Amino acid sequence: MEHIKTINTRDLCESAQNGGCGECQTSCQSACKTSCGIANQKCENND
Amino acid sequence: MIHQYQQNGYNIVLDVASGSVHAVDIVAYDLIAAYLGGDKQKVVDEIYAKHADQATKEEIADLYDEVTALKEAGKLFAEDNYERIAGTLKARTSGVVKALCLHVAHTCNLNCSYCFASQGRYHGERAVMSYEVGKRALDFLVENSGSRHNLEVDFFGGEPLLNWDVVKRLVEYARSIEKAKGKRFRFTLTTNGVAIDDDVIEFSNREMSNVVLSLDGRKEVHDRYRVDLAGKGSWDKIVPKFQRFVKLRGGKNYYMRGTFTHANPDFLEDIKTMLDLGFDQLSMEPVVCDPHDPSALTEEDKAVVYQQYEELANLMIQRDREGKPFTFYHYMIDLTGGPCIYKRISGCGSGTEYMAVTPWGDLYPCHQFVGDDKFKLGDIWQGVVNKEVQDQFAQVNVYAHPECRDCWARLYCSGGCAANAYHATGKVTGTYQYGCDLFRKRMECAIMVAVHRELNKQ
């Protein structure tokens, strides 16, 4: 019986190795303008 | 650090530092909660005593080993060792500006009492941006964007359609230089809809990568605040224009963006109204205002809002099933392709990579600081001269907020909105606790929906 189902996610520890290009959208740009969240952003690193 | 919660029949365990998400049964849920509380024998005995009807002791012992394996793989109880790189992204991109909010009109054709920009004037004189100022702002952006390819420009106000000809000329200017400069501009228009006509629709649907259309939902809710200068509600006038705008948009991004207040904490009804009107890319924001303002959300409203967020998540799942999906800005979460850790810890970018430009060319850390002179950074001719203020913003990161250290949602919000923090506490490194509470609830709902979608993939 499967007790734990691990959902596929981006490994944040690993992203420390290859992240940080800064191309992604500024956090509250273009949408909410009155709060902040980065979870809904897309990574735009094309390298 | 982990965070566990139960919603809509799911038992969900989040591992904060690694970003891992686990959907588990109740036995594993309780075992993970007890895991750090003692050695294997003690934990297994405790869980067996509680769940003997659901699992044998051997199964529970195996489950304990499975949790240990996840811990060793860095997917449970991972340590947050990111503080040492918290300033890296901002240091690496120091001096680089990649996004501007152009306040092309500090005036408005509506008179909404809850407007954070005080009816579009930002506590100052009415003004519109000249083409020359706007052009210089775009040049300033290109000159200061370093190696960044994607540049973002929001046409904002007040009401930007009150200066529409300048908006069009600025887009045309940007398009004329982007190839030679090796840049790509992404434009956004935020509008109340009153002045939308076919020219606005045709031009925006060609040039704006996103349009943000202000609609609060139900007619009576919308017309309570969003009134013209004579006090007449704007719903009847703008809804058909928004419908035409979106219909002709051909699948490009837009948001119907509403604000909910103390008058409508039951904002799900407003979401449903938007859906009934044919819109499917939605955003509803809690009002941001002085806590003494009658429109401010109260502690009593919070329970209602939480309930609404949960029901909204359930509605999304129901509409998925019916083949009528919709998006809600704050529930958009890309678990596999979302931001890297640098982005997640470096704060929102206001005052460093993102700035607001007033109609007369002054620079502010973001649109929410415009009108507060002590936050003026400089102007588009001289650049940033108030380094002291900019340094405050450069030092804002998730670890600069003491309250965030114990918060499971810190890598989903990056420390929150600097303006909200400042207005709530007097410091940009403070936290706006009410906003944090709502944010955490939204993240739980968003992740639950993502888990549901993942587990129910065809």
Interface residues (C-beta under 8 A of the other chain):
Chain A: M1 H3 I4 K5 T6 I7 N8 T9 R10 D11 L12 C13 S15 A16 N18 G19 G20 G22 E23 C24 Q25 T26 S27 C28 Q29 S30 A31 C32 K33 T34 S35 C36 G37 I38 A39 N40 Q41 K42 C43 E44 N45
Chain B: A17 S18 G19 S20 V21 H22 A23 V24 D25 V27 A28 A55 E59 L63 E66 V67 L70 G74 K75 A78 Y82 I85 T88 L89 R92 T93 V96 K98 A99 C101 F116 R148 H149 N150 E152 D154 F156 R186 T188 T190 S209 N210 V212 Y255 R257 T259 S283 E285 P286 V288 Y329 H330 Y331 M332 I333 D334 L335 T336 G337 G338 P339 C340 I341 Y342 K343 R344 G347 C348 G349 S350 E353 Y354 C366 H367 Q368 L411 Y412 C413 S414 G415 G416 C417 A418 N420 G435 F439 R442 M443 A446 A450 V451 E454 L455
